[in-house]
């Protein structure tokens, strides 16, 4: 079970890495825009793996929310 201190430490780690990614010029939304169609095709190909389809769809939904199309 996570304590308040663990959560604070995790938050600081995430904040530090987000700053690092931005400083390196890593633009995840740009990469995601290119990769999104691939995720959708893979999801359709995995018709026999409904759990994988669900996982891919959850990821796509989260990224669509984080990276709205311009």
CHARMM-style PDB file with segment names, atoms N, HN, CA, C and O in Angstrom:
ATOM      1  N   UNK     1       0.846  -1.173   0.000  1.00  0.00      PROA
ATOM      2  CA  UNK     1       0.000   0.000   0.000  1.00  0.00      PROA
ATOM      3  C   UNK     1       0.895   1.240   0.000  1.00  0.00      PROA
ATOM      4  O   UNK     1       1.900   1.302   0.708  1.00  0.00      PROA
ATOM      5  N   UNK     2       0.515   2.198  -0.789  1.00  0.00      PROA
ATOM      6  HN  UNK     2      -0.301   2.148  -1.364  1.00  0.00      PROA
ATOM      7  CA  UNK     2       1.291   3.428  -0.891  1.00  0.00      PROA
ATOM      8  C   UNK     2       0.958   4.375   0.255  1.00  0.00      PROA
ATOM      9  O   UNK     2      -0.201   4.550   0.631  1.00  0.00      PROA
ATOM     10  N   UNK     3       1.990   4.966   0.786  1.00  0.00      PROA
ATOM     11  HN  UNK     3       2.931   4.824   0.481  1.00  0.00      PROA
ATOM     12  CA  UNK     3       1.793   5.975   1.825  1.00  0.00      PROA
ATOM     13  C   UNK     3       1.768   7.347   1.168  1.00  0.00      PROA
ATOM     14  O   UNK     3       2.073   7.481  -0.018  1.00  0.00      PROA
ATOM     15  N   UNK     4       1.412   8.344   1.923  1.00  0.00      PROA
ATOM     16  HN  UNK     4       1.164   8.236   2.886  1.00  0.00      PROA
ATOM     17  CA  UNK     4       1.410   9.716   1.415  1.00  0.00      PROA
ATOM     18  C   UNK     4       2.791  10.131   0.949  1.00  0.00      PROA
ATOM     19  O   UNK     4       2.935  10.860  -0.033  1.00  0.00      PROA
ATOM     20  N   UNK     5       3.805   9.662   1.659  1.00  0.00      PROA
ATOM     21  HN  UNK     5       3.688   9.070   2.456  1.00  0.00      PROA
ATOM     22  CA  UNK     5       5.189   9.985   1.284  1.00  0.00      PROA
ATOM     23  C   UNK     5       5.548   9.342  -0.059  1.00  0.00      PROA
ATOM     24  O   UNK     5       6.223   9.957  -0.884  1.00  0.00      PROA
ATOM     25  N   UNK     6       5.093   8.100  -0.273  1.00  0.00      PROA
ATOM     26  HN  UNK     6       4.545   7.600   0.397  1.00  0.00      PROA
ATOM     27  CA  UNK     6       5.349   7.419  -1.549  1.00  0.00      PROA
ATOM     28  C   UNK     6       4.698   8.176  -2.701  1.00  0.00      PROA
ATOM     29  O   UNK     6       5.306   8.357  -3.756  1.00  0.00      PROA
ATOM     30  N   UNK     7       3.472   8.612  -2.496  1.00  0.00      PROA
ATOM     31  HN  UNK     7       2.979   8.464  -1.639  1.00  0.00      PROA
ATOM     32  CA  UNK     7       2.750   9.337  -3.532  1.00  0.00      PROA
ATOM     33  C   UNK     7       3.449  10.657  -3.840  1.00  0.00      PROA
ATOM     34  O   UNK     7       3.588  11.028  -5.005  1.00  0.00      PROA
ATOM     35  N   UNK     8       3.882  11.358  -2.817  1.00  0.00      PROA
ATOM     36  HN  UNK     8       3.769  11.057  -1.870  1.00  0.00      PROA
ATOM     37  CA  UNK     8       4.601  12.621  -3.020  1.00  0.00      PROA
ATOM     38  C   UNK     8       5.895  12.401  -3.786  1.00  0.00      PROA
ATOM     39  O   UNK     8       6.243  13.181  -4.672  1.00  0.00      PROA
ATOM     40  N   UNK     9       6.600  11.344  -3.443  1.00  0.00      PROA
ATOM     41  HN  UNK     9       6.318  10.710  -2.722  1.00  0.00      PROA
ATOM     42  CA  UNK     9       7.849  11.019  -4.129  1.00  0.00      PROA
ATOM     43  C   UNK     9       7.578  10.681  -5.598  1.00  0.00      PROA
ATOM     44  O   UNK     9       8.328  11.098  -6.481  1.00  0.00      PROA
ATOM     45  N   UNK    10       6.523   9.938  -5.853  1.00  0.00      PROA
ATOM     46  HN  UNK    10       5.914   9.600  -5.135  1.00  0.00      PROA
ATOM     47  CA  UNK    10       6.154   9.589  -7.213  1.00  0.00      PROA
ATOM     48  C   UNK    10       5.762  10.831  -8.012  1.00  0.00      PROA
ATOM     49  O   UNK    10       6.157  10.978  -9.168  1.00  0.00      PROA
ATOM     50  N   UNK    11       4.991  11.717  -7.400  1.00  0.00      PROA
ATOM     51  HN  UNK    11       4.670  11.597  -6.460  1.00  0.00      PROA
ATOM     52  CA  UNK    11       4.603  12.968  -8.063  1.00  0.00      PROA
ATOM     53  C   UNK    11       5.829  13.801  -8.443  1.00  0.00      PROA
ATOM     54  O   UNK    11       5.901  14.344  -9.546  1.00  0.00      PROA
ATOM     55  N   UNK    12       6.788  13.897  -7.524  1.00  0.00      PROA
ATOM     56  HN  UNK    12       6.729  13.456  -6.628  1.00  0.00      PROA
ATOM     57  CA  UNK    12       8.001  14.666  -7.814  1.00  0.00      PROA
ATOM     58  C   UNK    12       8.771  14.038  -8.975  1.00  0.00      PROA
ATOM     59  O   UNK    12       9.304  14.746  -9.829  1.00  0.00      PROA
ATOM     60  N   UNK    13       8.825  12.702  -8.999  1.00  0.00      PROA
ATOM     61  HN  UNK    13       8.392  12.127  -8.305  1.00  0.00      PROA
ATOM     62  CA  UNK    13       9.530  11.998 -10.063  1.00  0.00      PROA
ATOM     63  C   UNK    13       8.862  12.265 -11.422  1.00  0.00      PROA
ATOM     64  O   UNK    13       9.543  12.529 -12.414  1.00  0.00      PROA
ATOM     65  N   UNK    14       7.547  12.194 -11.455  1.00  0.00      PROA
ATOM     66  HN  UNK    14       6.995  11.979 -10.650  1.00  0.00      PROA
ATOM     67  CA  UNK    14       6.813  12.448 -12.701  1.00  0.00      PROA
ATOM     68  C   UNK    14       7.024  13.883 -13.157  1.00  0.00      PROA
ATOM     69  O   UNK    14       7.277  14.128 -14.337  1.00  0.00      PROA
ATOM     70  N   UNK    15       6.922  14.830 -12.235  1.00  0.00      PROA
ATOM     71  HN  UNK    15       6.716  14.631 -11.277  1.00  0.00      PROA
ATOM     72  CA  UNK    15       7.129  16.236 -12.590  1.00  0.00      PROA
ATOM     73  C   UNK    15       8.530  16.461 -13.147  1.00  0.00      PROA
ATOM     74  O   UNK    15       8.700  17.182 -14.130  1.00  0.00      PROA
ATOM     75  N   UNK    16       9.519  15.854 -12.533  1.00  0.00      PROA
ATOM     76  HN  UNK    16       9.381  15.267 -11.734  1.00  0.00      PROA
ATOM     77  CA  UNK    16      10.900  16.022 -12.988  1.00  0.00      PROA
ATOM     78  C   UNK    16      11.082  15.442 -14.388  1.00  0.00      PROA
ATOM     79  O   UNK    16      11.769  16.038 -15.218  1.00  0.00      PROA
ATOM     80  N   UNK    17      10.476  14.291 -14.658  1.00  0.00      PROA
ATOM     81  HN  UNK    17       9.918  13.808 -13.984  1.00  0.00      PROA
ATOM     82  CA  UNK    17      10.629  13.663 -15.975  1.00  0.00      PROA
ATOM     83  C   UNK    17       9.848  14.396 -17.047  1.00  0.00      PROA
ATOM     84  O   UNK    17      10.292  14.435 -18.195  1.00  0.00      PROA
ATOM     85  N   UNK    18       8.712  14.973 -16.726  1.00  0.00      PROA
ATOM     86  HN  UNK    18       8.351  14.941 -15.794  1.00  0.00      PROA
ATOM     87  CA  UNK    18       7.973  15.741 -17.720  1.00  0.00      PROA
ATOM     88  C   UNK    18       8.789  16.953 -18.148  1.00  0.00      PROA
ATOM     89  O   UNK    18       8.826  17.296 -19.330  1.00  0.00      PROA
ATOM     90  N   UNK    19       9.432  17.589 -17.203  1.00  0.00      PROA
ATOM     91  HN  UNK    19       9.402  17.310 -16.243  1.00  0.00      PROA
ATOM     92  CA  UNK    19      10.283  18.729 -17.519  1.00  0.00      PROA
ATOM     93  C   UNK    19      11.435  18.275 -18.402  1.00  0.00      PROA
ATOM     94  O   UNK    19      11.790  18.963 -19.359  1.00  0.00      PROA
ATOM     95  N   UNK    20      12.016  17.133 -18.094  1.00  0.00      PROA
ATOM     96  HN  UNK    20      11.727  16.574 -17.317  1.00  0.00      PROA
ATOM     97  CA  UNK    20      13.128  16.605 -18.878  1.00  0.00      PROA
ATOM     98  C   UNK    20      12.681  16.291 -20.297  1.00  0.00      PROA
ATOM     99  O   UNK    20      13.386  16.622 -21.250  1.00  0.00      PROA
ATOM    100  N   UNK    21      11.519  15.657 -20.456  1.00  0.00      PROA
ATOM    101  HN  UNK    21      10.946  15.388 -19.681  1.00  0.00      PROA
ATOM    102  CA  UNK    21      11.033  15.322 -21.785  1.00  0.00      PROA
ATOM    103  C   UNK    21      10.786  16.584 -22.609  1.00  0.00      PROA
ATOM    104  O   UNK    21      11.125  16.639 -23.791  1.00  0.00      PROA
ATOM    105  N   UNK    22      10.202  17.580 -21.987  1.00  0.00      PROA
ATOM    106  HN  UNK    22       9.926  17.536 -21.027  1.00  0.00      PROA
ATOM    107  CA  UNK    22       9.941  18.836 -22.694  1.00  0.00      PROA
ATOM    108  C   UNK    22      11.255  19.508 -23.081  1.00  0.00      PROA
ATOM    109  O   UNK    22      11.372  20.069 -24.170  1.00  0.00      PROA
ATOM    110  N   UNK    23      12.238  19.453 -22.193  1.00  0.00      PROA
ATOM    111  HN  UNK    23      12.144  18.998 -21.308  1.00  0.00      PROA
ATOM    112  CA  UNK    23      13.525  20.082 -22.472  1.00  0.00      PROA
ATOM    113  C   UNK    23      14.239  19.382 -23.629  1.00  0.00      PROA
ATOM    114  O   UNK    23      14.972  20.023 -24.383  1.00  0.00      PROA
ATOM    115  N   UNK    24      14.030  18.077 -23.774  1.00  0.00      PROA
ATOM    116  HN  UNK    24      13.435  17.556 -23.162  1.00  0.00      PROA
ATOM    117  CA  UNK    24      14.658  17.329 -24.861  1.00  0.00      PROA
ATOM    118  C   UNK    24      13.900  17.495 -26.174  1.00  0.00      PROA
ATOM    119  O   UNK    24      14.354  17.031 -27.220  1.00  0.00      PROA
ATOM    120  N   UNK    25      12.765  18.144 -26.119  1.00  0.00      PROA
ATOM    121  HN  UNK    25      12.396  18.521 -25.270  1.00  0.00      PROA
ATOM    122  CA  UNK    25      12.003  18.360 -27.340  1.00  0.00      PROA
ATOM    123  C   UNK    25      11.188  17.157 -27.766  1.00  0.00      PROA
ATOM    124  O   UNK    25      10.839  17.038 -28.941  1.00  0.00      PROA
ATOM    125  N   UNK    26      10.873  16.257 -26.839  1.00  0.00      PROA
ATOM    126  HN  UNK    26      11.156  16.353 -25.885  1.00  0.00      PROA
ATOM    127  CA  UNK    26      10.091  15.074 -27.159  1.00  0.00      PROA
ATOM    128  C   UNK    26       8.620  15.467 -27.210  1.00  0.00      PROA
ATOM    129  O   UNK    26       8.028  15.819 -26.189  1.00  0.00      PROA
ATOM    130  N   UNK    27       8.054  15.407 -28.362  1.00  0.00      PROA
ATOM    131  HN  UNK    27       8.535  15.121 -29.191  1.00  0.00      PROA
ATOM    132  CA  UNK    27       6.665  15.817 -28.560  1.00  0.00      PROA
ATOM    133  C   UNK    27       5.826  14.565 -28.792  1.00  0.00      PROA
ATOM    134  O   UNK    27       5.641  14.133 -29.929  1.00  0.00      PROA
ATOM    135  N   UNK    28       5.324  13.993 -27.715  1.00  0.00      PROA
ATOM    136  HN  UNK    28       5.474  14.343 -26.791  1.00  0.00      PROA
ATOM    137  CA  UNK    28       4.591  12.738 -27.799  1.00  0.00      PROA
ATOM    138  C   UNK    28       3.355  12.844 -28.673  1.00  0.00      PROA
ATOM    139  O   UNK    28       3.014  11.889 -29.370  1.00  0.00      PROA
ATOM    140  N   UNK    29       2.688  13.965 -28.651  1.00  0.00      PROA
ATOM    141  HN  UNK    29       2.965  14.741 -28.085  1.00  0.00      PROA
ATOM    142  CA  UNK    29       1.474  14.114 -29.450  1.00  0.00      PROA
ATOM    143  C   UNK    29       1.766  14.035 -30.943  1.00  0.00      PROA
ATOM    144  O   UNK    29       0.952  13.519 -31.708  1.00  0.00      PROA
ATOM    145  N   UNK    30       2.913  14.538 -31.359  1.00  0.00      PROA
ATOM    146  HN  UNK    30       3.575  14.957 -30.738  1.00  0.00      PROA
ATOM    147  CA  UNK    30       3.287  14.442 -32.763  1.00  0.00      PROA
ATOM    148  C   UNK    30       3.511  12.989 -33.166  1.00  0.00      PROA
ATOM    149  O   UNK    30       3.084  12.563 -34.239  1.00  0.00      PROA
ATOM    150  N   UNK    31       4.181  12.231 -32.302  1.00  0.00      PROA
ATOM    151  HN  UNK    31       4.528  12.577 -31.430  1.00  0.00      PROA
ATOM    152  CA  UNK    31       4.416  10.812 -32.575  1.00  0.00      PROA
ATOM    153  C   UNK    31       3.109  10.039 -32.533  1.00  0.00      PROA
ATOM    154  O   UNK    31       2.878   9.152 -33.356  1.00  0.00      PROA
ATOM    155  N   UNK    32       2.267  10.370 -31.589  1.00  0.00      PROA
ATOM    156  HN  UNK    32       2.454  11.090 -30.921  1.00  0.00      PROA
ATOM    157  CA  UNK    32       0.994   9.679 -31.465  1.00  0.00      PROA
ATOM    158  C   UNK    32       0.116   9.913 -32.696  1.00  0.00      PROA
ATOM    159  O   UNK    32      -0.556   8.990 -33.155  1.00  0.00      PROA
ATOM    160  N   UNK    33       0.114  11.112 -33.226  1.00  0.00      PROA
ATOM    161  HN  UNK    33       0.660  11.862 -32.853  1.00  0.00      PROA
ATOM    162  CA  UNK    33      -0.691  11.414 -34.417  1.00  0.00      PROA
ATOM    163  C   UNK    33      -0.305  10.506 -35.581  1.00  0.00      PROA
ATOM    164  O   UNK    33      -1.161  10.111 -36.373  1.00  0.00      PROA
ATOM    165  N   UNK    34       0.967  10.178 -35.684  1.00  0.00      PROA
ATOM    166  HN  UNK    34       1.662  10.499 -35.040  1.00  0.00      PROA
ATOM    167  CA  UNK    34       1.440   9.287 -36.752  1.00  0.00      PROA
ATOM    168  C   UNK    34       1.104   7.828 -36.422  1.00  0.00      PROA
ATOM    169  O   UNK    34       0.744   7.060 -37.314  1.00  0.00      PROA
ATOM    170  N   UNK    35       1.218   7.449 -35.160  1.00  0.00      PROA
ATOM    171  HN  UNK    35       1.510   8.073 -34.435  1.00  0.00      PROA
ATOM    172  CA  UNK    35       1.033   6.051 -34.756  1.00  0.00      PROA
ATOM    173  C   UNK    35      -0.425   5.654 -34.527  1.00  0.00      PROA
ATOM    174  O   UNK    35      -0.738   4.464 -34.498  1.00  0.00      PROA
ATOM    175  N   UNK    36      -1.322   6.632 -34.363  1.00  0.00      PROA
ATOM    176  HN  UNK    36      -1.068   7.598 -34.386  1.00  0.00      PROA
ATOM    177  CA  UNK    36      -2.717   6.329 -34.035  1.00  0.00      PROA
ATOM    178  C   UNK    36      -3.367   5.359 -35.026  1.00  0.00      PROA
ATOM    179  O   UNK    36      -4.008   4.402 -34.592  1.00  0.00      PROA
ATOM    180  N   UNK    37      -3.226   5.569 -36.348  1.00  0.00      PROA
ATOM    181  HN  UNK    37      -2.705   6.346 -36.701  1.00  0.00      PROA
ATOM    182  CA  UNK    37      -3.836   4.618 -37.285  1.00  0.00      PROA
ATOM    183  C   UNK    37      -3.307   3.186 -37.120  1.00  0.00      PROA
ATOM    184  O   UNK    37      -4.041   2.219 -37.325  1.00  0.00      PROA
ATOM    185  N   UNK    38      -2.054   3.065 -36.757  1.00  0.00      PROA
ATOM    186  HN  UNK    38      -1.457   3.850 -36.591  1.00  0.00      PROA
ATOM    187  CA  UNK    38      -1.467   1.740 -36.553  1.00  0.00      PROA
ATOM    188  C   UNK    38      -2.140   1.054 -35.358  1.00  0.00      PROA
ATOM    189  O   UNK    38      -2.470  -0.130 -35.425  1.00  0.00      PROA
ATOM    190  N   UNK    39      -2.338   1.790 -34.277  1.00  0.00      PROA
ATOM    191  HN  UNK    39      -2.070   2.752 -34.222  1.00  0.00      PROA
ATOM    192  CA  UNK    39      -3.021   1.221 -33.113  1.00  0.00      PROA
ATOM    193  C   UNK    39      -4.420   0.740 -33.486  1.00  0.00      PROA
ATOM    194  O   UNK    39      -4.851  -0.321 -33.034  1.00  0.00      PROA
ATOM    195  N   UNK    40      -5.128   1.505 -34.303  1.00  0.00      PROA
ATOM    196  HN  UNK    40      -4.778   2.367 -34.671  1.00  0.00      PROA
ATOM    197  CA  UNK    40      -6.487   1.130 -34.683  1.00  0.00      PROA
ATOM    198  C   UNK    40      -6.501  -0.118 -35.564  1.00  0.00      PROA
ATOM    199  O   UNK    40      -7.390  -0.958 -35.423  1.00  0.00      PROA
ATOM    200  N   UNK    41      -5.533  -0.251 -36.468  1.00  0.00      PROA
ATOM    201  HN  UNK    41      -4.811   0.431 -36.582  1.00  0.00      PROA
ATOM    202  CA  UNK    41      -5.438  -1.452 -37.298  1.00  0.00      PROA
ATOM    203  C   UNK    41      -5.102  -2.670 -36.444  1.00  0.00      PROA
ATOM    204  O   UNK    41      -5.705  -3.731 -36.606  1.00  0.00      PROA
ATOM    205  N   UNK    42      -4.150  -2.521 -35.545  1.00  0.00      PROA
ATOM    206  HN  UNK    42      -3.660  -1.659 -35.414  1.00  0.00      PROA
ATOM    207  CA  UNK    42      -3.768  -3.634 -34.673  1.00  0.00      PROA
ATOM    208  C   UNK    42      -4.963  -4.060 -33.826  1.00  0.00      PROA
ATOM    209  O   UNK    42      -5.190  -5.251 -33.614  1.00  0.00      PROA
ATOM    210  N   UNK    43      -5.718  -3.089 -33.350  1.00  0.00      PROA
ATOM    211  HN  UNK    43      -5.534  -2.121 -33.522  1.00  0.00      PROA
ATOM    212  CA  UNK    43      -6.912  -3.412 -32.553  1.00  0.00      PROA
ATOM    213  C   UNK    43      -7.878  -4.280 -33.357  1.00  0.00      PROA
ATOM    214  O   UNK    43      -8.426  -5.251 -32.834  1.00  0.00      PROA
ATOM    215  N   UNK    44      -8.088  -3.929 -34.631  1.00  0.00      PROA
ATOM    216  HN  UNK    44      -7.643  -3.140 -35.055  1.00  0.00      PROA
ATOM    217  CA  UNK    44      -8.989  -4.713 -35.480  1.00  0.00      PROA
ATOM    218  C   UNK    44      -8.425  -6.100 -35.774  1.00  0.00      PROA
ATOM    219  O   UNK    44      -9.180  -7.068 -35.867  1.00  0.00      PROA
ATOM    220  N   UNK    45      -7.119  -6.202 -35.918  1.00  0.00      PROA
ATOM    221  HN  UNK    45      -6.506  -5.415 -35.842  1.00  0.00      PROA
ATOM    222  CA  UNK    45      -6.494  -7.498 -36.190  1.00  0.00      PROA
ATOM    223  C   UNK    45      -6.586  -8.443 -34.996  1.00  0.00      PROA
ATOM    224  O   UNK    45      -6.552  -9.663 -35.156  1.00  0.00      PROA
ATOM    225  N   UNK    46      -6.701  -7.882 -33.819  1.00  0.00      PROA
ATOM    226  HN  UNK    46      -6.729  -6.891 -33.689  1.00  0.00      PROA
ATOM    227  CA  UNK    46      -6.766  -8.706 -32.603  1.00  0.00      PROA
ATOM    228  C   UNK    46      -8.211  -9.020 -32.209  1.00  0.00      PROA
ATOM    229  O   UNK    46      -8.554  -9.018 -31.027  1.00  0.00      PROA
ATOM    230  N   UNK    47      -9.057  -9.290 -33.212  1.00  0.00      PROA
ATOM    231  HN  UNK    47      -8.779  -9.292 -34.173  1.00  0.00      PROA
ATOM    232  CA  UNK    47     -10.459  -9.579 -32.933  1.00  0.00      PROA
ATOM    233  C   UNK    47     -10.634 -10.802 -32.035  1.00  0.00      PROA
ATOM    234  O   UNK    47     -11.660 -10.939 -31.368  1.00  0.00      PROA
ATOM    235  N   UNK    48      -9.652 -11.682 -32.014  1.00  0.00      PROA
ATOM    236  HN  UNK    48      -8.819 -11.571 -32.556  1.00  0.00      PROA
ATOM    237  CA  UNK    48      -9.723 -12.893 -31.198  1.00  0.00      PROA
ATOM    238  C   UNK    48      -9.147 -12.680 -29.790  1.00  0.00      PROA
ATOM    239  O   UNK    48      -9.111 -13.614 -28.989  1.00  0.00      PROA
ATOM    240  N   UNK    49      -8.704 -11.473 -29.493  1.00  0.00      PROA
ATOM    241  HN  UNK    49      -8.734 -10.714 -30.144  1.00  0.00      PROA
ATOM    242  CA  UNK    49      -8.152 -11.125 -28.177  1.00  0.00      PROA
ATOM    243  C   UNK    49      -8.887  -9.909 -27.620  1.00  0.00      PROA
ATOM    244  O   UNK    49      -8.350  -8.802 -27.657  1.00  0.00      PROA
ATOM    245  N   UNK    50     -10.103 -10.090 -27.105  1.00  0.00      PROA
ATOM    246  HN  UNK    50     -10.539 -10.989 -27.076  1.00  0.00      PROA
ATOM    247  CA  UNK    50     -10.881  -8.924 -26.662  1.00  0.00      PROA
ATOM    248  C   UNK    50     -10.205  -8.118 -25.542  1.00  0.00      PROA
ATOM    249  O   UNK    50     -10.396  -6.904 -25.465  1.00  0.00      PROA
ATOM    250  N   UNK    51      -9.430  -8.761 -24.689  1.00  0.00      PROA
ATOM    251  HN  UNK    51      -9.275  -9.747 -24.752  1.00  0.00      PROA
ATOM    252  CA  UNK    51      -8.756  -8.005 -23.617  1.00  0.00      PROA
ATOM    253  C   UNK    51      -7.706  -7.065 -24.204  1.00  0.00      PROA
ATOM    254  O   UNK    51      -7.540  -5.945 -23.720  1.00  0.00      PROA
ATOM    255  N   UNK    52      -6.997  -7.508 -25.242  1.00  0.00      PROA
ATOM    256  HN  UNK    52      -7.132  -8.418 -25.635  1.00  0.00      PROA
ATOM    257  CA  UNK    52      -6.009  -6.655 -25.895  1.00  0.00      PROA
ATOM    258  C   UNK    52      -6.697  -5.516 -26.624  1.00  0.00      PROA
ATOM    259  O   UNK    52      -6.208  -4.386 -26.616  1.00  0.00      PROA
ATOM    260  N   UNK    53      -7.836  -5.808 -27.259  1.00  0.00      PROA
ATOM    261  HN  UNK    53      -8.233  -6.726 -27.265  1.00  0.00      PROA
ATOM    262  CA  UNK    53      -8.590  -4.757 -27.934  1.00  0.00      PROA
ATOM    263  C   UNK    53      -9.003  -3.674 -26.947  1.00  0.00      PROA
ATOM    264  O   UNK    53      -8.905  -2.481 -27.234  1.00  0.00      PROA
ATOM    265  N   UNK    54      -9.461  -4.107 -25.790  1.00  0.00      PROA
ATOM    266  HN  UNK    54      -9.540  -5.077 -25.556  1.00  0.00      PROA
ATOM    267  CA  UNK    54      -9.868  -3.158 -24.752  1.00  0.00      PROA
ATOM    268  C   UNK    54      -8.682  -2.321 -24.293  1.00  0.00      PROA
ATOM    269  O   UNK    54      -8.801  -1.105 -24.138  1.00  0.00      PROA
ATOM    270  N   UNK    55      -7.548  -2.959 -24.077  1.00  0.00      PROA
ATOM    271  HN  UNK    55      -7.451  -3.946 -24.203  1.00  0.00      PROA
ATOM    272  CA  UNK    55      -6.356  -2.233 -23.624  1.00  0.00      PROA
ATOM    273  C   UNK    55      -5.923  -1.201 -24.655  1.00  0.00      PROA
ATOM    274  O   UNK    55      -5.591  -0.069 -24.302  1.00  0.00      PROA
ATOM    275  N   UNK    56      -5.923  -1.584 -25.916  1.00  0.00      PROA
ATOM    276  HN  UNK    56      -6.193  -2.504 -26.203  1.00  0.00      PROA
ATOM    277  CA  UNK    56      -5.531  -0.642 -26.967  1.00  0.00      PROA
ATOM    278  C   UNK    56      -6.521   0.506 -27.046  1.00  0.00      PROA
ATOM    279  O   UNK    56      -6.118   1.658 -27.206  1.00  0.00      PROA
ATOM    280  N   UNK    57      -7.820   0.208 -26.935  1.00  0.00      PROA
ATOM    281  HN  UNK    57      -8.147  -0.728 -26.805  1.00  0.00      PROA
ATOM    282  CA  UNK    57      -8.821   1.259 -27.015  1.00  0.00      PROA
ATOM    283  C   UNK    57      -8.704   2.229 -25.841  1.00  0.00      PROA
ATOM    284  O   UNK    57      -8.870   3.435 -26.021  1.00  0.00      PROA
ATOM    285  N   UNK    58      -8.421   1.724 -24.651  1.00  0.00      PROA
ATOM    286  HN  UNK    58      -8.286   0.744 -24.505  1.00  0.00      PROA
ATOM    287  CA  UNK    58      -8.229   2.597 -23.484  1.00  0.00      PROA
ATOM    288  C   UNK    58      -7.029   3.516 -23.713  1.00  0.00      PROA
ATOM    289  O   UNK    58      -7.083   4.705 -23.398  1.00  0.00      PROA
ATOM    290  N   UNK    59      -5.952   2.963 -24.260  1.00  0.00      PROA
ATOM    291  HN  UNK    59      -5.908   1.998 -24.516  1.00  0.00      PROA
ATOM    292  CA  UNK    59      -4.772   3.778 -24.553  1.00  0.00      PROA
ATOM    293  C   UNK    59      -5.095   4.855 -25.589  1.00  0.00      PROA
ATOM    294  O   UNK    59      -4.738   6.020 -25.414  1.00  0.00      PROA
ATOM    295  N   UNK    60      -5.771   4.458 -26.669  1.00  0.00      PROA
ATOM    296  HN  UNK    60      -6.061   3.512 -26.811  1.00  0.00      PROA
ATOM    297  CA  UNK    60      -6.133   5.415 -27.722  1.00  0.00      PROA
ATOM    298  C   UNK    60      -7.032   6.511 -27.160  1.00  0.00      PROA
ATOM    299  O   UNK    60      -6.837   7.689 -27.462  1.00  0.00      PROA
ATOM    300  N   UNK    61      -8.012   6.133 -26.348  1.00  0.00      PROA
ATOM    301  HN  UNK    61      -8.170   5.176 -26.103  1.00  0.00      PROA
ATOM    302  CA  UNK    61      -8.912   7.127 -25.750  1.00  0.00      PROA
ATOM    303  C   UNK    61      -8.149   8.116 -24.873  1.00  0.00      PROA
ATOM    304  O   UNK    61      -8.398   9.321 -24.918  1.00  0.00      PROA
ATOM    305  N   UNK    62      -7.214   7.591 -24.071  1.00  0.00      PROA
ATOM    306  HN  UNK    62      -7.012   6.612 -24.034  1.00  0.00      PROA
ATOM    307  CA  UNK    62      -6.427   8.459 -23.181  1.00  0.00      PROA
ATOM    308  C   UNK    62      -5.547   9.406 -23.988  1.00  0.00      PROA
ATOM    309  O   UNK    62      -5.434  10.588 -23.661  1.00  0.00      PROA
ATOM    310  N   UNK    63      -4.924   8.885 -25.044  1.00  0.00      PROA
ATOM    311  HN  UNK    63      -5.015   7.925 -25.310  1.00  0.00      PROA
ATOM    312  CA  UNK    63      -4.064   9.730 -25.856  1.00  0.00      PROA
ATOM    313  C   UNK    63      -4.873  10.743 -26.660  1.00  0.00      PROA
ATOM    314  O   UNK    63      -4.419  11.867 -26.871  1.00  0.00      PROA
ATOM    315  N   UNK    64      -6.070  10.356 -27.111  1.00  0.00      PROA
ATOM    316  HN  UNK    64      -6.439   9.442 -26.939  1.00  0.00      PROA
ATOM    317  CA  UNK    64      -6.935  11.304 -27.819  1.00  0.00      PROA
ATOM    318  C   UNK    64      -7.316  12.461 -26.914  1.00  0.00      PROA
ATOM    319  O   UNK    64      -7.416  13.603 -27.361  1.00  0.00      PROA
ATOM    320  N   UNK    65      -7.527  12.165 -25.652  1.00  0.00      PROA
ATOM    321  HN  UNK    65      -7.446  11.237 -25.289  1.00  0.00      PROA
ATOM    322  CA  UNK    65      -7.865  13.219 -24.705  1.00  0.00      PROA
ATOM    323  C   UNK    65      -6.663  14.106 -24.400  1.00  0.00      PROA
ATOM    324  O   UNK    65      -6.790  15.325 -24.278  1.00  0.00      PROA
ATOM    325  N   UNK    66      -5.489  13.476 -24.278  1.00  0.00      PROA
ATOM    326  HN  UNK    66      -5.386  12.487 -24.378  1.00  0.00      PROA
ATOM    327  CA  UNK    66      -4.275  14.240 -23.966  1.00  0.00      PROA
ATOM    328  C   UNK    66      -3.766  15.028 -25.163  1.00  0.00      PROA
ATOM    329  O   UNK    66      -3.143  16.078 -25.007  1.00  0.00      PROA
ATOM    330  N   UNK    67      -4.036  14.514 -26.363  1.00  0.00      PROA
ATOM    331  HN  UNK    67      -4.542  13.660 -26.490  1.00  0.00      PROA
ATOM    332  CA  UNK    67      -3.530  15.144 -27.585  1.00  0.00      PROA
ATOM    333  C   UNK    67      -4.689  15.394 -28.540  1.00  0.00      PROA
ATOM    334  O   UNK    67      -4.850  14.666 -29.520  1.00  0.00      PROA
ATOM    335  N   UNK    68      -5.486  16.399 -28.271  1.00  0.00      PROA
ATOM    336  HN  UNK    68      -5.355  16.990 -27.475  1.00  0.00      PROA
ATOM    337  CA  UNK    68      -6.621  16.656 -29.172  1.00  0.00      PROA
ATOM    338  C   UNK    68      -6.140  17.045 -30.564  1.00  0.00      PROA
ATOM    339  O   UNK    68      -5.143  17.751 -30.717  1.00  0.00      PROA
ATOM    340  N   UNK    69      -6.857  16.578 -31.567  1.00  0.00      PROA
ATOM    341  HN  UNK    69      -7.667  16.005 -31.444  1.00  0.00      PROA
ATOM    342  CA  UNK    69      -6.490  16.883 -32.961  1.00  0.00      PROA
ATOM    343  C   UNK    69      -6.645  18.373 -33.201  1.00  0.00      PROA
ATOM    344  O   UNK    69      -7.604  18.998 -32.747  1.00  0.00      PROA
ATOM    345  N   UNK    70      -5.695  18.922 -33.916  1.00  0.00      PROA
ATOM    346  HN  UNK    70      -4.916  18.414 -34.285  1.00  0.00      PROA
ATOM    347  CA  UNK    70      -5.763  20.361 -34.163  1.00  0.00      PROA
ATOM    348  C   UNK    70      -6.437  20.672 -35.468  1.00  0.00      PROA
ATOM    349  OT1 UNK    70      -6.576  21.842 -35.827  1.00  0.00      PROA
TER     350      UNK     70
END
